[in-house]
Amino acid sequence: MKKQPVSLKNLADELGISISTVSRALKDNPIIGHELTQKIKDLARARNYIPNPLAMGLLRQQTKMIGVIVPDLVTHFYSSIISGIEEVAKENGYYILIASSNESLEKEKEAVNNLLKTRVEGIIACISQETSNFAHFENLIQNEIPLVFFDRVAEILNVPSVTVDGTEAAANITRHFYANGCRRIAYISGPDHLNISKHRKEGYLKGLKECGLEFNPELLVETKLNAGDAAIATRKLLELKQIPDAIFGINDTVAFAAMKEIKKHRLKIPEDIALVGFTDEFHSTVVEPTLTSVTHPTFQMGKEAARLFLNRLKKGQVQQK
């Protein structure tokens, strides 16, 4: 049988004292005498007692745990953000529990419920690409459970959020293409209801206008944020009578898929088609040719999301970054 971990009650029973006395002694509370404190610490060490932060938190209605929901656990983009969240959480005595929605609304709802069952003090989330109904997040708000969004956010909710200026970044990419001689600039976008898709498309259109280029609907393709759909979108662009001389992918997953399809068509990057991604994935530096990508300060985004969360937890303040 699996050996059960030693609890405060086990220590208290063995010494014939109260659980509260054991707890205070292990925290060096001065109301417990030095001799008894040392005796309790010696027994805890001998029995290999390890504090349970969840159990201790429940006693004071604080678990010191933060739930984090991401669309996937594979890409460097999200792992870097998680690292930023974890660093700030650890500095403040908090732990994080991570769940993945796998880009599914139903799994996102399930993740919210499961995290609440573990008594997290609140949630930091990036919504899935299927999410357009926010009832599960509205429920958190109504119950005054701290919530912070990052990257993909529910703009209709008054929730602290960490994002980058996708509109201006996309406009800069379009201007960059134009400055390098490109005139048929294509954009592979994501689902239109997502804030990142909406803002980056706005930037793409803004950039075209500023460069004096007329918008061509056949050069704007919407796709799901996965490699398979991105490959189909790229093939659609490469089958046009006049192919684009530049492609902007909404993120690096899309851009990598586009790169693969361009190579299959025996076209060279950037000589035949220029290509830019958005998120600066680590992998963009190890492909051939190296993928040009817009820097996305993921680690800092994670840190800022954690700071906003802790501020929300302590003061109930709503801020936008």
Secondary structure, 3 states (H helix, E strand, C coil): CCCCCCCHHHHHHHHCCCHHHHHHHHCCCCCCCHHHHHHHHHHHHHCCCCCCHHHHHHHCCCCCEEEEEECCCCCHHHHHHHHHHHHHHHHCCCEEEEEECCCCHHHHHHHHHHHHHCCCCCEEECCCCCCCCCHHHHHHHHCCCCEEEECCCCCCCCCCEECCCHHHHHHHHHHHHHHCCCCCEEEEECCCCCHHHHHHHHHHHHHHHHCCCCCCHHHEEECCCCHHHHHHHHHHHHCCCCCCCEEEECCHHHHHHHHHHHHHCCCCCCCCCEEEEEECCHHHHCCCCCCEEEECCHHHHHHHHHHHHHHHHHHCCCCEC
